[in-house]
Amino acid sequence: MPTTADSVSLGLPVAIDRIDRELKKLWSEGEGAMSRASLMNLAVYSEEPDSLTRNTQLLARITESHACRGIVIGAGPQSKNDCIEAWISAHCHVGRAGTKQVCSEQISFLLEGAKVKLLPSIVFSQLDSDLPLYLWWQSKFAEPMDPQLWSWIDRLIYDSQTWRDFNAQMRLVETAQREAKQRIVLCDLNWTRLVHFRIAFAQFFDHPSSHHHFREIERGTIVFGENFRSTAMLYVGWLAAQLGWEIRNGKSRDRIELENSTRRTVQIEMQESGDAPISSFVAHSSDIKFEIALARCGDLLEVCRAKSDQAPARQLLPAGENDSVKLMSEELMRGGQRRVYLRAVEKVRALL
């Protein structure tokens, strides 16, 4: 049963061995009014109750901009019942060219008890041709890390903001990457939250004549929301990785002491306030203040740079949103190996 973003269901129940046949039937019934589209395989895995319905709703919104074959898995490894169920559906949106609907397939699975071990076989058997596989892992990583699963994945998407033991989880992620022989690109939605703040700060130094300020920054202040300390720490890690800073003292929750490339001390104050992941960052050099702050409207950043004796001239830049679909859309549009992310993690790993 095709669905729209306003009408979301798991779709038609199907037997595991009839999925391909029923999908062909689904498209044949909609021939002329529906056009199938897919640029990737997007698998979503969760062990949370009711995750199938929630992730179906998320996928309905994601497919508005990113056509894919969706494979949504709800798992209950602690269940006493060994069970597997499947459904098929399609998310359809009216294309820009006219009234014909552009549709993305979704195959949903409920795995319980010992059937959770079938995850690799289920995912691989449902992949759409040779399209890349992106796996959005919404649960904690746990040992043992199945090499059969990770060897097929192109991008592993997760959110370190939910981790309570960053080092333990990161070690398991790195294990998955080793099992895949470094093939997997690690995509952290907690890092994606920082895209617009990173761009806003970097643009202060676009012109080479501004580069000397790198060595002159003396202190800074980051204001972050409740439960988003790790987001702020990743921002500090990014600054340190890009500017050649080294952390000298991070024992205090309120202050991080770093050393810049000329061995001068840089103090970063950490302030928790509000609910935005990052609401502001201010950096001071000897006579210039660089400031980035969320505007009152919430979806723009106010950015300014001024000397102490000057009135700041503010400009507005996009801020992004802390919304799962918006973060995923941002992530799916970006390529690359995330090397800057990995360098940032290494700078602040001991503090996360």
N, C-alpha and C positions, 0 to 999 in steps of 0.2 A: 504494500500500500504506500504510494507516494505521500510524503508529508511536506508541509511548509513550516516555516518558523513559528507560525501561529497555531499549528496543529501538530503536536509532536507525540508520537507513540513509538513503541518498539517495533511495530509493524506486524508482519505475518509470521506466525510460528512455523518453523520448518524442521524437518529431520536433517541431521548433519550430512547425510549422504545425498541430500536432494537440494543443497544450497545453490549450486550452479544451475541446475535445471529450473528452479523456481525464479532465479534472477533473470534468466533468459525469457521466461514466461512473463515476468513483470514488465520487461522492456517491450516485448512484442505487443502487450495489451495497450501500452502507451505510445506506440509508434505513431509519429506524425505530430503529436502534441508535446512529447518529451524528447530531449536530447541528452544522452549520457555524456558526462565529462569527468575526466580524472587526470590530475597532474602528479599525484603521489598516493602512496598508501599511508594512512594515518591511523595507527593503532593506539587506543587509549585503555590503560589498565588501572583498575582501582579495586581495593578490598573494602571500601566503605559501603555500608548498607544503602540501598536505593541509588547506587552510583550509575546503574544502567540508564535510568530515566534522566538523571541530572546530566550525564555526559551526552545523551542523545540530544537534549536541549542545547548544550554547548556546541555540539557538532552541527546542529541545524543553523546556528549563527555563523560558525566558522566557514561553512560551505557557501555562504553568500559571497565570499571573496576568494576562497581557496577550494577549488574543485578537487575531490579526492575520493578514493574508496575508503570509507571509514570502517574500522574493525573495533568495536567497543566491547570490552571484556569486564564483566563484574565477577570477582573471585571471592570465594569464601573458604580459604584453606583450613579454617578451624571447624568447619561444619562436620557433623557426624554422618551426614548423608552424602553419598557419592552420586553426583548428578551433573548432567550437562544438558542445556537447552539452547536453542538458537532461534533467531528471528531475522527477517530481511525487511528492508524499507529503503526509501529514497528521499533525499531532501531536495526539493525543487524550488527554484527561484526564477522569476521571469527575466529573461535575458535583455540586454540593452537594445538589441536590434529589433525587438518586436514582442509578440505575445507567446512565442514558443518558450517552454520551460526548460531550463538547464538543470540537470539533476545529478546528484552524487549518491552513489550507493552506500548503504550502511548494512553491515552484518553484525549482529549483537550475539554475545555468548554469555551465559551464566554457568560458571564452573564452581562446583562445590566439592569439598572433601578431597579425595585422591585424584579427582578429575582435573584439579588445578595443574597437575604435573603435565597435562596434555597441552599446556599453553603454547610451547614452541611449535608443535605439530599443527595446532589449529591456526595460528597466525600465518605460518609459512604456506599452508595449503590454500589460504584465501587471498594471497597477494595478487594484485592486478598486474599481470605481465611483468615487465622489467622496470617498472616505476620504482623510485626510491622508497624506502620504508622509514618512516618517522614513528618512534614509539614515545608516547607521552605517559610516563610512569608516575602515577599519583600516590603511590603507597611508599612505605619504607622499603629500602633494599634490604634483602636478607640473604644470609649464606645458606646453602652453597649457591654461587653465581653460575647459572647453567650456560656453558660455552655454546651449546647448540642455539640458544636464543640470541645471544649478543652478536654472533658472527654474521647475522643477516641484516643488522640494523645500520642505517646510514646516520641517523640523528637520534640521540637519546635526550629527551626533554624531561626536565624535572624542576622542582622548586625547592631550593635549599632553605628558603625562609621557614618551611615547616619542620626542618630537621632540628632535633634536640641535641644530637651528637654529630656535629659537622664532620669531624675527622673520621669517625667510624663509617659514616655514610659515604664520604668522599673516597675512602679507601675501596669500598665496594664498587663505586662507579668506576674507579681507575682499574679495578680488576676486570670489569666488563670490557673496558677499552682494551686492556691487554689481551683478553680472550679473543677480541675481534681484530687483533694485530694492528691496533691504533686506527682502525677503519672508522670507528664511531666518532662523530662530532658531538661533544658534550654541550648541551644547551640548557642553561640555568635561567628560569624565568625570574629569579631574584636578581640576576644580572641584567635581564631585559628591562626591569623596572628603572634601571639607572640610565638607559639610553639617552633620554632627553637632557638629563642633568649633565651627563658627560659631554654631550655635544655643546651644550650651553657654555660650560667652562672652557672647553677647548677653543671655542671661537674667539675668546679673548686674545688668544695668542696666534691667530691665523697669520698675522704679518710678522715676518722675521725680526722686525725692529722691536717686537714685544718679547722676544725670547729671553732677554736678560732678566725678566721678572721671575722666571723659573727659579733662579738662584736667590732671589730676594724675598720670596714668600717666608714670612716669619711665624705666622699662626693662622688658624682657621677654626671655624665652628660649623658643625653639622647638626641640624635639628631633624630628628627622625621620630616616627610614630611608635606606639606601643607594639611590641613583638616584631619590630623591624630593625633591631640593632644589627643583625647580620647584613641587612641591606646597606646600612651606613658603613659597616666595616668593609664591605666589598668596594664601596666608593673610596675609602681610604686606601685600600689595596690598589685600586686603579691609579690613584694619584702617585702612590709610591712606585708602582711599576713603570709608569710613564715618565716620571721625573727623576728616577734614580735615587729615591729616598730609601732609607733603611729604618726599620722600627727598632728603637732602643729601649722603650719602656711602655708596655701596654697593660700593666697590672691594674691600673685604675680604671673603673668603669666610666669615669667622667673625663678622662684625658688620655691621649696617646702622644707619646713623645717620639719624634722621628729625627733623623739626621739627613740633611740634604747632600747633594753631590759635592758641596764645598765644606762639608763637615759642620755646618751650622745647624743649630737645633730648630726644629719646627714643632710647635705645639698644636694639636687638633683637639678642640673641645667637643665632647659628645653630649648632646642634650636630647632627652626624650620628652616629646610633647605632641599632643594631637594624635590623629590617626592616619595621616598621610605617610607613606613609606619614607620619603624624604621631603620635607617642606622647605628647607633652605640650606644653602651653603655659602659661607662668607669666608674669603681669604684676604689676608692683609700682607702687603709687602711694606717696605719702609715708609712709603708715602702714598700708596694706592690701595683702595679697597675694591675687591672683585666680589660682586654679590649676585646670587641666583635665588629666587624665592617664588613659591607658588603664588599666583595672583588670586585674588578673592574669588574669581569665577571658578577656579579649580582646574581648568583645562589649559591654562597658559602659564608660562614662566615669565616673571619680570626679571630682566637682566640688566645690570649696570656696572660700569667701571668709572671710578672718579678719584681724583686726589682729595685730600682732606679739606682743602680750601675751595673745592668746586662743588657746585650743585650737580647731583647725578642726573644724567640723561638716560632714561629707562627705555628699553625696547622689549617687545613681547615676542616670545618664541613658543612653539608647541610644548605641552607638558606631558602628554600621554595620560593614560588612565590605569589604575590598579584594578583591572578587570580581567578575568581569565581569558575571555575571548579576545580582548584587545591585545593582551600580552602574547597570546598564541599567534594572532595575526601578525604582530610585529616580528615575532620569532620566525615565522614561516616565510617572511619576505626577505630575510637576511641570509646570506651565504657565509662562506669563510670557515676557518678552522677554530675560531674562538681562542686564538693563542693569547690575546691580551687578557681574556678572562682567566686563563690558566696561570698567567704571570701574576695577576692580581690576587688570585687565591693563594698562591705560594707566599706572597708578602704578608698576608694576615691570617694564614691558616692556624697558627698557634693561638690566635685570639678569638677564633670562631667557636 
